[in-house]
């Protein structure tokens, strides 16, 4: 083992705790954003990524304003958010390296956990494979078949699982509860 978070200095434990808390907040907002824009079902993901290319119409020569009454429920209705190939290229360019940095940071935490070597290797593999699945699913849905939208969902849930496992084990090992009772 390279190092042991159970025996680490309290400053290192606090650093890891703050890092995991920051990633946790990011994952919560990421999940919220996915729910708003792509959804959590294969059908909604397919509609987001396999839909027609986004059109960029030119503005009209003049503007016409029309007023009509709307109900509150009408404000909640929205069109399907569609991601065209150019936006997917941009998202891949930005997110994949960031996911690599996050997976690397979480993997460094994994290396400090008292786990069997196979668990270290499995968790590190999960942390890197999950975002690869996420983006592979988006591209497969866009270019191959709407039926492959489930790959994106699998990757997203795997990212959440990986983060949760690392965080739960790290918190358990770094900050053990005092055991009560007498000997």
C-alpha positions in Angstrom: 0.0 0.0 0.0 1.4 3.4 -1.0 -0.2 5.1 2.0 -3.0 4.4 4.5 -5.7 7.0 5.0 -6.7 5.4 8.3 -3.3 6.4 9.7 -2.9 9.7 7.8 -2.4 13.1 9.4 -5.7 14.8 10.3 -4.8 17.5 7.7 -4.7 14.9 4.9 -8.0 13.3 6.1 -9.6 16.8 6.1 -8.2 17.5 2.5 -9.7 14.2 1.3 -13.0 14.9 3.1 -13.2 18.4 1.5 -12.3 17.0 -2.0 -15.0 14.3 -1.7 -17.6 16.8 -0.4 -16.8 19.1 -3.4 -17.2 16.2 -5.9 -20.4 15.2 -4.1 -21.9 18.6 -4.6 -20.8 18.6 -8.3 -22.3 15.1 -8.8 -25.6 16.3 -7.3 -25.8 19.3 -9.6 -24.7 17.1 -12.5 -27.5 14.7 -11.8 -30.0 17.6 -11.5 -28.8 19.0 -14.9 -29.1 15.5 -16.5 -32.7 15.4 -15.2 -33.5 18.8 -16.6 -31.9 18.3 -20.1 -31.6 14.6 -20.9 -33.7 12.6 -18.4 -33.1 9.3 -16.8 -34.8 6.9 -19.3 -33.4 5.5 -22.5 -36.2 7.2 -24.5 -35.4 10.6 -23.1 -31.7 10.1 -23.7 -32.3 9.0 -27.2 -34.5 12.0 -27.9 -31.7 14.2 -26.6 -28.9 12.7 -28.6 -30.5 11.0 -31.6 -32.9 13.8 -32.5 -32.5 15.9 -35.6 -29.6 18.4 -35.8 -30.3 21.7 -34.2 -31.2 24.4 -36.7 -29.8 27.9 -36.3 -32.5 30.0 -38.2 -31.6 33.5 -39.2 -33.6 36.2 -37.3 -36.6 37.5 -39.1 -36.6 40.8 -40.9 -39.0 42.2 -38.3 -40.3 41.1 -35.0 -44.0 40.4 -34.2 -45.1 40.2 -30.6 -48.2 38.2 -29.8 -49.7 38.1 -26.3 -51.8 35.2 -25.1 -52.8 33.9 -21.7 -50.8 31.0 -20.3 -51.5 28.6 -17.4 -48.8 27.9 -14.8 -48.5 24.3 -16.0 -47.7 25.6 -19.5 -44.6 27.2 -18.1 -43.3 23.8 -16.9 -43.7 22.3 -20.4 -40.6 22.4 -22.5 -39.3 21.1 -25.8 -36.9 18.3 -25.8 -33.3 19.5 -25.4 -31.4 18.2 -28.4 -27.7 17.9 -28.7 -26.3 18.2 -32.2 -22.9 16.8 -33.2 -21.1 20.1 -32.8 -22.3 20.5 -29.2 -21.5 16.8 -28.5 -17.9 17.4 -29.8 -17.7 20.4 -27.5 -19.1 18.5 -24.5 -16.8 15.6 -25.1 -13.8 17.9 -25.4 -14.5 19.5 -22.1 -16.0 16.7 -20.0 -13.8 13.7 -20.8 -10.5 15.3 -19.6 -12.3 16.6 -16.5 -13.8 13.2 -15.8 -10.3 11.8 -16.1 -9.0 14.3 -13.5 -11.8 13.4 -11.2 -11.3 9.7 -11.7 -7.6 10.2 -11.1 -8.2 12.1 -7.8 -10.7 9.5 -6.6 -8.3 6.7 -7.6 -5.6 8.3 -5.4 -8.1 8.2 -2.5 -8.8 4.5 -3.4 -5.1 3.7 -3.2 -5.1 5.0 0.4 -7.9 2.7 1.5 -7.3 -0.6 3.3 -8.8 -2.9 0.6 -7.6 -6.0 -1.2 -5.6 -5.3 -4.4 -8.4 -6.7 -6.5 -10.8 -4.1 -5.0 -8.3 -1.3 -5.7 -8.0 -2.4 -9.3 -11.8 -2.9 -9.7 -12.7 0.5 -8.2 -10.1 2.3 -10.3 -11.4 0.6 -13.4 -15.0 1.6 -12.5 -14.0 5.2 -11.9 -12.4 5.5 -15.4 -14.7 3.2 -17.3 -17.9 4.9 -16.2 -17.3 8.2 -17.9 -16.1 6.4 -21.0 -19.4 4.5 -21.1 -21.3 7.8 -20.5 -19.8 9.5 -23.5 -19.5 6.4 -25.7 -23.3 6.0 -25.1 -23.9 9.5 -26.3 -21.9 9.0 -29.5 -23.4 5.6 -30.1 -26.9 7.0 -29.7 -26.1 9.8 -32.0 -24.3 7.9 -34.8 -25.3 4.2 -34.5 -28.7 3.6 -32.9 -31.2 5.2 -30.5 -31.4 1.7 -28.9 -27.9 2.3 -27.4 -29.0 5.2 -25.2 -29.0 2.8 -22.2 -25.1 2.8 -22.4 -25.2 6.5 -21.4 -27.4 5.7 -18.5 -25.2 2.8 -17.5 -22.2 5.1 -17.5 -23.9 7.8 -15.5 -25.2 5.4 -12.8 -21.7 3.8 -12.7 -20.1 7.2 -12.1 -22.5 7.8 -9.2 -21.8 4.3 -7.8 -18.0 4.7 -8.0 -18.1 8.0 -6.2 -20.5 6.7 -3.6 -18.3 3.6 -2.9 -15.1 5.6 -2.6 -16.7 8.2 -0.4 -18.4 5.7 1.9 -15.3 3.5 2.4 -13.0 6.6 2.8 -15.3 8.2 5.4 -15.7 4.9 7.3 -11.9 4.3 7.4 -10.7 7.8 8.0 -13.2 8.9 10.6 -14.2 5.8 12.6 -16.8 6.1 15.2 -15.6 5.7 18.8 -16.5 2.2 19.9 -18.3 2.3 23.2 -18.3 -0.2 26.0 -15.7 -1.6 28.3 -13.1 -4.3 27.6 
